[in-house]
C-alpha cells in the first residue's frame, strides 16, 4: 500500500502534528492488515515555494515516523523538485505546479519506486 498525504492538510491549516498522527494511524492500520507499506513524502508546492522549509521539516518527520513503523519511504519531493528552484517542481514534471504531470509520474515510477541498493 502506498500512503501519501500532508500538503492539502498543511494548505488548510492542519498542524504538522495532526498530519503525522493521521499518517501514523494509516500506517498502523495497514500494518495490522499485514500489508507492505510505502509512504510518499510531501511534494514541492509550486504556488507557495516559501513553504518549503515547513514541508522539509514535515518530510523529515514523515520519514522518521514511517521508518519507525517499518514502512518504506518514497522520496517524491526530492525526485520532483527542480534542482535549480528549491520548493517547486520542474515545469515538465508538473501539470499545474501542484500535481505531477504524466512525465512527473513516469519519473516517480522510475526513480522513487526503485528498491534500495
C-alpha positions as CSV (number, residue, x, y, z in Angstrom):
1,X,0.0,0.0,0.0
2,X,1.3,3.5,-0.9
3,X,0.3,6.3,1.5
4,X,0.7,9.9,0.6
5,X,-0.7,12.8,2.5
6,X,0.0,16.1,4.0
7,X,0.0,19.0,1.6
8,X,-3.7,19.5,1.5
9,X,-3.8,19.4,5.3
10,X,-1.0,22.0,5.6
11,X,-2.6,24.2,3.0
12,X,-5.9,24.2,5.0
13,X,-4.1,24.9,8.3
14,X,-3.9,21.5,9.8
15,X,-0.9,21.4,12.2
16,X,2.0,19.2,11.2
17,X,1.5,17.1,14.4
18,X,-2.0,16.2,13.2
19,X,-0.7,15.4,9.7
20,X,1.8,13.0,11.3
21,X,-0.8,11.5,13.6
22,X,-3.1,10.8,10.6
23,X,-0.3,9.2,8.6
24,X,0.8,7.2,11.7
25,X,-2.7,5.9,12.0
26,X,-2.9,4.9,8.3
27,X,0.5,3.1,8.6
28,X,-0.6,1.2,11.7
29,X,-3.9,0.2,10.1
30,X,-2.1,-1.2,7.0
31,X,0.5,-3.0,9.3
32,X,-2.4,-4.5,11.3
33,X,-3.8,-5.8,8.0
34,X,-0.4,-7.3,7.2
35,X,0.2,-5.0,4.1
36,X,3.6,-3.9,2.9
37,X,3.6,-0.1,3.3
38,X,5.4,2.7,1.5
39,X,4.9,6.3,2.5
40,X,5.5,9.1,0.0
41,X,6.7,12.4,1.4
42,X,5.1,15.7,0.5
43,X,5.7,17.1,-3.0
44,X,7.1,20.5,-3.7
45,X,4.3,23.0,-3.6
46,X,4.7,25.4,-6.5
47,X,2.2,28.0,-5.6
48,X,4.0,28.6,-2.2
49,X,7.7,27.7,-2.6
50,X,8.2,29.7,0.7
51,X,6.5,26.8,2.4
52,X,9.5,24.5,1.5
53,X,11.2,24.8,4.9
54,X,7.9,23.6,6.6
55,X,7.5,20.9,4.0
56,X,11.1,19.8,4.5
57,X,10.7,19.5,8.3
58,X,7.4,17.6,7.8
59,X,9.1,15.3,5.3
60,X,12.0,14.6,7.8
61,X,9.4,13.7,10.4
62,X,7.3,11.6,7.9
63,X,10.5,9.6,7.0
64,X,11.3,9.0,10.7
65,X,7.7,8.0,11.5
66,X,7.5,5.7,8.5
67,X,10.8,4.0,9.2
68,X,9.9,3.7,12.9
69,X,6.8,1.7,11.9
70,X,8.6,-0.4,9.3
71,X,7.4,1.4,6.2
72,X,9.5,2.2,3.1
73,X,9.9,5.9,2.4
74,X,9.4,7.2,-1.1
75,X,11.3,10.4,-1.8
76,X,8.7,12.1,-4.0
77,X,9.8,15.6,-3.0
78,X,13.5,15.0,-4.0
79,X,12.6,13.3,-7.2
80,X,10.3,16.0,-8.5
81,X,12.0,19.2,-7.1
82,X,13.6,21.4,-9.7
83,X,17.3,21.3,-8.8
84,X,17.5,25.0,-9.9
85,X,14.5,26.2,-8.0
86,X,14.0,24.9,-4.5
87,X,10.4,24.3,-3.5
88,X,8.9,23.9,-6.9
89,X,8.7,21.1,-9.5
90,X,10.3,21.4,-12.9
91,X,7.7,22.6,-15.4
92,X,7.9,19.3,-17.4
93,X,7.3,17.3,-14.2
94,X,4.1,19.0,-13.1
95,X,0.6,19.6,-14.6
96,X,-0.2,22.7,-12.6
97,X,2.6,23.4,-10.1
98,X,0.9,21.1,-7.5
99,X,0.3,17.7,-9.1
100,X,2.7,15.6,-11.2
101,X,2.3,15.5,-15.0
102,X,2.4,12.3,-16.9
103,X,6.2,12.9,-17.2
104,X,6.4,13.5,-13.4
105,X,4.6,10.3,-12.7
106,X,6.9,8.4,-15.0
107,X,9.8,9.9,-13.2
108,X,8.4,8.8,-9.8
109,X,7.9,5.3,-11.2
110,X,11.4,5.1,-12.5
111,X,13.2,6.7,-9.6
112,X,11.2,6.8,-6.4
113,X,9.9,3.2,-6.6
114,X,13.3,1.6,-7.0
115,X,14.4,-0.8,-4.4
116,X,17.3,0.4,-2.2
117,X,20.8,-0.5,-3.2
